[in-house]
Amino acid sequence: MINETAKLMKVNALNMIALHFRRRLHQYIRFKYAEEGKLELSHKQTKRLVDRCSRVKSVPEKDEDGNLTGKT
């Protein structure tokens, strides 16, 4: 039970770090790549650039023995 809770906490922490990184990347791109004379890019352009920069590849999940669990 404790081991399972520790694994869930690790996964949650990694997800929070990834989400935080994506938010900060979105803000950076929005202001950094704005056209001359404009304060920021449009949301649509920013989203397109962020999606290109931070694609996440899904990887099959394995259990303790190294067998695939069928989850990604």
Biopython code that builds the backbone (N, CA, C, O; Angstrom):
import numpy as np
from Bio.PDB.StructureBuilder import StructureBuilder

atoms = [
    (1, "MET", "N", (0.823, -1.191, 0.000)),
    (1, "MET", "CA", (0.000, 0.000, 0.000)),
    (1, "MET", "C", (0.868, 1.256, 0.000)),
    (1, "MET", "O", (0.629, 2.177, -0.781)),
    (2, "ILE", "N", (1.877, 1.295, 0.876)),
    (2, "ILE", "CA", (2.744, 2.468, 0.953)),
    (2, "ILE", "C", (3.547, 2.608, -0.336)),
    (2, "ILE", "O", (3.729, 3.715, -0.843)),
    (3, "ASN", "N", (4.028, 1.482, -0.863)),
    (3, "ASN", "CA", (4.793, 1.505, -2.105)),
    (3, "ASN", "C", (3.937, 2.037, -3.253)),
    (3, "ASN", "O", (4.416, 2.810, -4.082)),
    (4, "GLU", "N", (2.687, 1.629, -3.298)),
    (4, "GLU", "CA", (1.765, 2.092, -4.341)),
    (4, "GLU", "C", (1.508, 3.593, -4.206)),
    (4, "GLU", "O", (1.444, 4.305, -5.207)),
    (5, "THR", "N", (1.363, 4.067, -2.985)),
    (5, "THR", "CA", (1.162, 5.499, -2.746)),
    (5, "THR", "C", (2.383, 6.297, -3.183)),
    (5, "THR", "O", (2.249, 7.374, -3.764)),
    (6, "ALA", "N", (3.570, 5.774, -2.906)),
    (6, "ALA", "CA", (4.803, 6.454, -3.317)),
    (6, "ALA", "C", (4.890, 6.546, -4.834)),
    (6, "ALA", "O", (5.317, 7.570, -5.369)),
    (7, "LYS", "N", (4.490, 5.488, -5.530)),
    (7, "LYS", "CA", (4.505, 5.503, -6.998)),
    (7, "LYS", "C", (3.530, 6.543, -7.538)),
    (7, "LYS", "O", (3.848, 7.271, -8.479)),
    (8, "LEU", "N", (2.339, 6.610, -6.941)),
    (8, "LEU", "CA", (1.349, 7.594, -7.382)),
    (8, "LEU", "C", (1.839, 9.022, -7.125)),
    (8, "LEU", "O", (1.619, 9.913, -7.945)),
    (9, "MET", "N", (2.498, 9.232, -5.995)),
    (9, "MET", "CA", (3.037, 10.558, -5.699)),
    (9, "MET", "C", (4.115, 10.947, -6.707)),
    (9, "MET", "O", (4.198, 12.104, -7.119)),
    (10, "LYS", "N", (4.931, 9.986, -7.098)),
    (10, "LYS", "CA", (5.981, 10.251, -8.087)),
    (10, "LYS", "C", (5.364, 10.638, -9.424)),
    (10, "LYS", "O", (5.793, 11.607, -10.051)),
    (11, "VAL", "N", (4.364, 9.887, -9.860)),
    (11, "VAL", "CA", (3.696, 10.181, -11.129)),
    (11, "VAL", "C", (3.035, 11.550, -11.081)),
    (11, "VAL", "O", (3.138, 12.324, -12.032)),
    (12, "ASN", "N", (2.357, 11.853, -9.980)),
    (12, "ASN", "CA", (1.709, 13.157, -9.838)),
    (12, "ASN", "C", (2.727, 14.295, -9.862)),
    (12, "ASN", "O", (2.482, 15.337, -10.469)),
    (13, "ALA", "N", (3.862, 14.099, -9.206)),
    (13, "ALA", "CA", (4.902, 15.132, -9.192)),
    (13, "ALA", "C", (5.451, 15.364, -10.596)),
    (13, "ALA", "O", (5.656, 16.507, -11.003)),
    (14, "LEU", "N", (5.687, 14.289, -11.331)),
    (14, "LEU", "CA", (6.188, 14.431, -12.702)),
    (14, "LEU", "C", (5.178, 15.141, -13.589)),
    (14, "LEU", "O", (5.552, 15.962, -14.426)),
    (15, "ASN", "N", (3.904, 14.830, -13.411)),
    (15, "ASN", "CA", (2.863, 15.501, -14.192)),
    (15, "ASN", "C", (2.788, 16.987, -13.858)),
    (15, "ASN", "O", (2.615, 17.816, -14.752)),
    (16, "MET", "N", (2.916, 17.326, -12.576)),
    (16, "MET", "CA", (2.875, 18.737, -12.180)),
    (16, "MET", "C", (4.069, 19.502, -12.748)),
    (16, "MET", "O", (3.927, 20.646, -13.181)),
    (17, "ILE", "N", (5.240, 18.874, -12.748)),
    (17, "ILE", "CA", (6.431, 19.518, -13.312)),
    (17, "ILE", "C", (6.253, 19.750, -14.802)),
    (17, "ILE", "O", (6.583, 20.823, -15.309)),
    (18, "ALA", "N", (5.732, 18.750, -15.510)),
    (18, "ALA", "CA", (5.509, 18.893, -16.951)),
    (18, "ALA", "C", (4.489, 19.986, -17.246)),
    (18, "ALA", "O", (4.675, 20.768, -18.179)),
    (19, "LEU", "N", (3.423, 20.050, -16.470)),
    (19, "LEU", "CA", (2.402, 21.076, -16.671)),
    (19, "LEU", "C", (2.967, 22.467, -16.383)),
    (19, "LEU", "O", (2.695, 23.413, -17.122)),
    (20, "HIS", "N", (3.743, 22.592, -15.324)),
    (20, "HIS", "CA", (4.357, 23.874, -14.981)),
    (20, "HIS", "C", (5.294, 24.327, -16.103)),
    (20, "HIS", "O", (5.285, 25.496, -16.490)),
    (21, "PHE", "N", (6.104, 23.398, -16.623)),
    (21, "PHE", "CA", (7.016, 23.723, -17.720)),
    (21, "PHE", "C", (6.245, 24.194, -18.939)),
    (21, "PHE", "O", (6.631, 25.178, -19.571)),
    (22, "ARG", "N", (5.158, 23.510, -19.281)),
    (22, "ARG", "CA", (4.368, 23.876, -20.456)),
    (22, "ARG", "C", (3.754, 25.270, -20.300)),
    (22, "ARG", "O", (3.723, 26.043, -21.257)),
    (23, "ARG", "N", (3.273, 25.587, -19.113)),
    (23, "ARG", "CA", (2.699, 26.918, -18.874)),
    (23, "ARG", "C", (3.752, 28.010, -19.028)),
    (23, "ARG", "O", (3.504, 29.034, -19.665)),
    (24, "ARG", "N", (4.916, 27.789, -18.448)),
    (24, "ARG", "CA", (5.987, 28.785, -18.543)),
    (24, "ARG", "C", (6.490, 28.908, -19.976)),
    (24, "ARG", "O", (6.787, 30.015, -20.427)),
    (25, "LEU", "N", (6.590, 27.805, -20.694)),
    (25, "LEU", "CA", (6.993, 27.838, -22.100)),
    (25, "LEU", "C", (5.985, 28.640, -22.915)),
    (25, "LEU", "O", (6.370, 29.425, -23.782)),
    (26, "HIS", "N", (4.705, 28.447, -22.643)),
    (26, "HIS", "CA", (3.638, 29.174, -23.338)),
    (26, "HIS", "C", (3.810, 30.678, -23.117)),
    (26, "HIS", "O", (3.723, 31.457, -24.067)),
    (27, "GLN", "N", (4.051, 31.086, -21.880)),
    (27, "GLN", "CA", (4.233, 32.513, -21.586)),
    (27, "GLN", "C", (5.470, 33.070, -22.278)),
    (27, "GLN", "O", (5.427, 34.159, -22.851)),
    (28, "TYR", "N", (6.568, 32.329, -22.226)),
    (28, "TYR", "CA", (7.814, 32.787, -22.837)),
    (28, "TYR", "C", (7.637, 32.987, -24.337)),
    (28, "TYR", "O", (8.013, 34.027, -24.877)),
    (29, "ILE", "N", (7.067, 31.995, -25.009)),
    (29, "ILE", "CA", (6.871, 32.087, -26.459)),
    (29, "ILE", "C", (5.935, 33.230, -26.801)),
    (29, "ILE", "O", (6.164, 33.957, -27.768)),
    (30, "ARG", "N", (4.897, 33.391, -26.025)),
    (30, "ARG", "CA", (3.895, 34.423, -26.320)),
    (30, "ARG", "C", (4.509, 35.821, -26.334)),
    (30, "ARG", "O", (4.154, 36.641, -27.181)),
    (31, "PHE", "N", (5.415, 36.100, -25.417)),
    (31, "PHE", "CA", (6.022, 37.428, -25.352)),
    (31, "PHE", "C", (7.290, 37.538, -26.191)),
    (31, "PHE", "O", (7.540, 38.583, -26.792)),
    (32, "LYS", "N", (8.088, 36.486, -26.242)),
    (32, "LYS", "CA", (9.375, 36.537, -26.942)),
    (32, "LYS", "C", (9.200, 36.654, -28.453)),
    (32, "LYS", "O", (9.934, 37.407, -29.094)),
    (33, "TYR", "N", (8.258, 35.937, -29.030)),
    (33, "TYR", "CA", (8.127, 35.869, -30.482)),
    (33, "TYR", "C", (7.021, 36.754, -31.036)),
    (33, "TYR", "O", (6.549, 36.527, -32.151)),
    (34, "ALA", "N", (6.606, 37.746, -30.285)),
    (34, "ALA", "CA", (5.615, 38.703, -30.785)),
    (34, "ALA", "C", (6.253, 39.551, -31.882)),
    (34, "ALA", "O", (7.455, 39.815, -31.857)),
    (35, "GLU", "N", (5.440, 39.970, -32.836)),
    (35, "GLU", "CA", (5.941, 40.792, -33.934)),
    (35, "GLU", "C", (6.357, 42.160, -33.421)),
    (35, "GLU", "O", (5.946, 42.588, -32.343)),
    (36, "GLU", "N", (7.170, 42.830, -34.202)),
    (36, "GLU", "CA", (7.637, 44.179, -33.847)),
    (36, "GLU", "C", (6.444, 45.104, -33.630)),
    (36, "GLU", "O", (5.568, 45.197, -34.490)),
    (37, "GLY", "N", (6.405, 45.774, -32.514)),
    (37, "GLY", "CA", (5.329, 46.705, -32.214)),
    (37, "GLY", "C", (4.144, 46.088, -31.494)),
    (37, "GLY", "O", (3.260, 46.814, -31.038)),
    (38, "LYS", "N", (4.102, 44.765, -31.381)),
    (38, "LYS", "CA", (3.026, 44.091, -30.656)),
    (38, "LYS", "C", (3.564, 43.575, -29.329)),
    (38, "LYS", "O", (4.748, 43.262, -29.203)),
    (39, "LEU", "N", (2.696, 43.493, -28.366)),
    (39, "LEU", "CA", (3.114, 43.041, -27.045)),
    (39, "LEU", "C", (3.222, 41.516, -26.971)),
    (39, "LEU", "O", (4.139, 40.989, -26.341)),
    (40, "GLU", "N", (2.281, 40.804, -27.619)),
    (40, "GLU", "CA", (2.294, 39.345, -27.526)),
    (40, "GLU", "C", (1.672, 38.711, -28.765)),
    (40, "GLU", "O", (0.932, 39.353, -29.510)),
    (41, "LEU", "N", (1.995, 37.426, -28.966)),
    (41, "LEU", "CA", (1.397, 36.647, -30.057)),
    (41, "LEU", "C", (-0.053, 36.324, -29.732)),
    (41, "LEU", "O", (-0.475, 36.396, -28.578)),
    (42, "SER", "N", (-0.800, 35.972, -30.750)),
    (42, "SER", "CA", (-2.169, 35.522, -30.503)),
    (42, "SER", "C", (-2.124, 34.157, -29.822)),
    (42, "SER", "O", (-1.122, 33.446, -29.897)),
    (43, "HIS", "N", (-3.203, 33.808, -29.169)),
    (43, "HIS", "CA", (-3.261, 32.523, -28.458)),
    (43, "HIS", "C", (-3.085, 31.360, -29.437)),
    (43, "HIS", "O", (-2.397, 30.388, -29.124)),
    (44, "LYS", "N", (-3.692, 31.452, -30.602)),
    (44, "LYS", "CA", (-3.632, 30.366, -31.587)),
    (44, "LYS", "C", (-2.201, 30.136, -32.076)),
    (44, "LYS", "O", (-1.753, 28.993, -32.164)),
    (45, "GLN", "N", (-1.487, 31.210, -32.392)),
    (45, "GLN", "CA", (-0.103, 31.074, -32.840)),
    (45, "GLN", "C", (0.786, 30.527, -31.728)),
    (45, "GLN", "O", (1.649, 29.683, -31.968)),
    (46, "THR", "N", (0.568, 31.007, -30.529)),
    (46, "THR", "CA", (1.366, 30.544, -29.395)),
    (46, "THR", "C", (1.127, 29.066, -29.135)),
    (46, "THR", "O", (2.074, 28.314, -28.907)),
    (47, "LYS", "N", (-0.129, 28.646, -29.167)),
    (47, "LYS", "CA", (-0.457, 27.241, -28.923)),
    (47, "LYS", "C", (0.205, 26.347, -29.963)),
    (47, "LYS", "O", (0.709, 25.274, -29.632)),
    (48, "ARG", "N", (0.204, 26.785, -31.212)),
    (48, "ARG", "CA", (0.822, 25.996, -32.274)),
    (48, "ARG", "C", (2.321, 25.830, -32.024)),
    (48, "ARG", "O", (2.855, 24.732, -32.183)),
    (49, "LEU", "N", (3.000, 26.901, -31.637)),
    (49, "LEU", "CA", (4.432, 26.818, -31.361)),
    (49, "LEU", "C", (4.728, 25.950, -30.138)),
    (49, "LEU", "O", (5.666, 25.152, -30.156)),
    (50, "VAL", "N", (3.944, 26.099, -29.093)),
    (50, "VAL", "CA", (4.155, 25.299, -27.882)),
    (50, "VAL", "C", (3.936, 23.822, -28.186)),
    (50, "VAL", "O", (4.699, 22.977, -27.718)),
    (51, "ASP", "N", (2.914, 23.502, -28.955)),
    (51, "ASP", "CA", (2.654, 22.107, -29.310)),
    (51, "ASP", "C", (3.816, 21.505, -30.088)),
    (51, "ASP", "O", (4.137, 20.328, -29.920)),
    (52, "ARG", "N", (4.433, 22.294, -30.922)),
    (52, "ARG", "CA", (5.581, 21.799, -31.688)),
    (52, "ARG", "C", (6.794, 21.573, -30.798)),
    (52, "ARG", "O", (7.590, 20.669, -31.051)),
    (53, "CYS", "N", (6.939, 22.382, -29.765)),
    (53, "CYS", "CA", (8.111, 22.287, -28.884)),
    (53, "CYS", "C", (7.992, 21.194, -27.834)),
    (53, "CYS", "O", (8.999, 20.607, -27.440)),
    (54, "SER", "N", (6.799, 20.917, -27.384)),
    (54, "SER", "CA", (6.661, 20.028, -26.222)),
    (54, "SER", "C", (5.733, 18.856, -26.492)),
    (54, "SER", "O", (4.785, 18.625, -25.741)),
    (55, "ARG", "N", (5.996, 18.131, -27.540)),
    (55, "ARG", "CA", (5.231, 16.914, -27.802)),
    (55, "ARG", "C", (5.605, 15.862, -26.771)),
    (55, "ARG", "O", (6.774, 15.715, -26.415)),
    (56, "VAL", "N", (4.626, 15.147, -26.304)),
    (56, "VAL", "CA", (4.873, 14.099, -25.321)),
    (56, "VAL", "C", (4.647, 12.759, -25.991)),
    (56, "VAL", "O", (3.594, 12.509, -26.578)),
    (57, "LYS", "N", (5.644, 11.907, -25.895)),
    (57, "LYS", "CA", (5.555, 10.577, -26.478)),
    (57, "LYS", "C", (5.044, 9.624, -25.404)),
    (57, "LYS", "O", (5.626, 9.530, -24.323)),
    (58, "SER", "N", (3.956, 8.920, -25.700)),
    (58, "SER", "CA", (3.433, 7.973, -24.716)),
    (58, "SER", "C", (4.264, 6.694, -24.754)),
    (58, "SER", "O", (4.622, 6.191, -25.819)),
    (59, "VAL", "N", (4.553, 6.192, -23.578)),
    (59, "VAL", "CA", (5.379, 4.999, -23.431)),
    (59, "VAL", "C", (4.573, 3.965, -22.665)),
    (59, "VAL", "O", (3.944, 4.298, -21.661)),
    (60, "PRO", "N", (4.580, 2.705, -23.124)),
    (60, "PRO", "CA", (3.844, 1.666, -22.394)),
    (60, "PRO", "C", (4.364, 1.517, -20.966)),
    (60, "PRO", "O", (5.568, 1.580, -20.716)),
    (61, "GLU", "N", (3.444, 1.322, -20.052)),
    (61, "GLU", "CA", (3.783, 1.186, -18.638)),
    (61, "GLU", "C", (4.192, -0.253, -18.346)),
    (61, "GLU", "O", (3.632, -1.187, -18.920)),
    (62, "LYS", "N", (5.170, -0.437, -17.451)),
    (62, "LYS", "CA", (5.623, -1.773, -17.056)),
    (62, "LYS", "C", (5.448, -1.939, -15.555)),
    (62, "LYS", "O", (5.517, -0.973, -14.796)),
    (63, "ASP", "N", (5.218, -3.192, -15.138)),
    (63, "ASP", "CA", (5.115, -3.466, -13.706)),
    (63, "ASP", "C", (6.507, -3.742, -13.128)),
    (63, "ASP", "O", (7.511, -3.559, -13.816)),
    (64, "GLU", "N", (6.568, -4.182, -11.865)),
    (64, "GLU", "CA", (7.850, -4.410, -11.200)),
    (64, "GLU", "C", (8.698, -5.476, -11.887)),
    (64, "GLU", "O", (9.926, -5.425, -11.835)),
    (65, "ASP", "N", (8.037, -6.446, -12.533)),
    (65, "ASP", "CA", (8.757, -7.536, -13.185)),
    (65, "ASP", "C", (9.174, -7.194, -14.609)),
    (65, "ASP", "O", (9.838, -7.995, -15.267)),
    (66, "GLY", "N", (8.798, -6.025, -15.089)),
    (66, "GLY", "CA", (9.157, -5.625, -16.447)),
    (66, "GLY", "C", (8.136, -6.018, -17.497)),
    (66, "GLY", "O", (8.382, -5.845, -18.691)),
    (67, "ASN", "N", (6.988, -6.547, -17.071)),
    (67, "ASN", "CA", (5.936, -6.932, -18.010)),
    (67, "ASN", "C", (5.059, -5.729, -18.333)),
    (67, "ASN", "O", (4.807, -4.888, -17.469)),
    (68, "LEU", "N", (4.597, -5.649, -19.577)),
    (68, "LEU", "CA", (3.724, -4.548, -19.979)),
    (68, "LEU", "C", (2.372, -4.674, -19.295)),
    (68, "LEU", "O", (1.821, -5.770, -19.189)),
    (69, "THR", "N", (1.837, -3.540, -18.829)),
    (69, "THR", "CA", (0.558, -3.552, -18.117)),
    (69, "THR", "C", (-0.619, -3.235, -19.029)),
    (69, "THR", "O", (-1.771, -3.413, -18.635)),
    (70, "GLY", "N", (-0.341, -2.767, -20.242)),
    (70, "GLY", "CA", (-1.423, -2.405, -21.152)),
    (70, "GLY", "C", (-1.824, -0.949, -21.031)),
    (70, "GLY", "O", (-2.714, -0.493, -21.749)),
    (71, "LYS", "N", (-1.186, -0.211, -20.139)),
    (71, "LYS", "CA", (-1.449, 1.215, -19.969)),
    (71, "LYS", "C", (-0.331, 2.010, -20.632)),
    (71, "LYS", "O", (0.763, 1.498, -20.866)),
    (72, "THR", "N", (-0.632, 3.281, -20.929)),
    (72, "THR", "CA", (0.420, 4.156, -21.475)),
    (72, "THR", "C", (0.578, 5.363, -20.596)),
    (72, "THR", "O", (1.410, 6.226, -20.876)),
]
sb = StructureBuilder()
sb.init_structure("model")
sb.init_model(0)
sb.init_chain("A")
sb.init_seg("    ")
for serial, (resi, resn, name, xyz) in enumerate(atoms, 1):
    if name == "N":
        sb.init_residue(resn, " ", resi, " ")
    sb.init_atom(name, np.array(xyz, "f"), 0.0, 1.0, " ", f" {name:<3s}", serial, name[0])
structure = sb.get_structure()
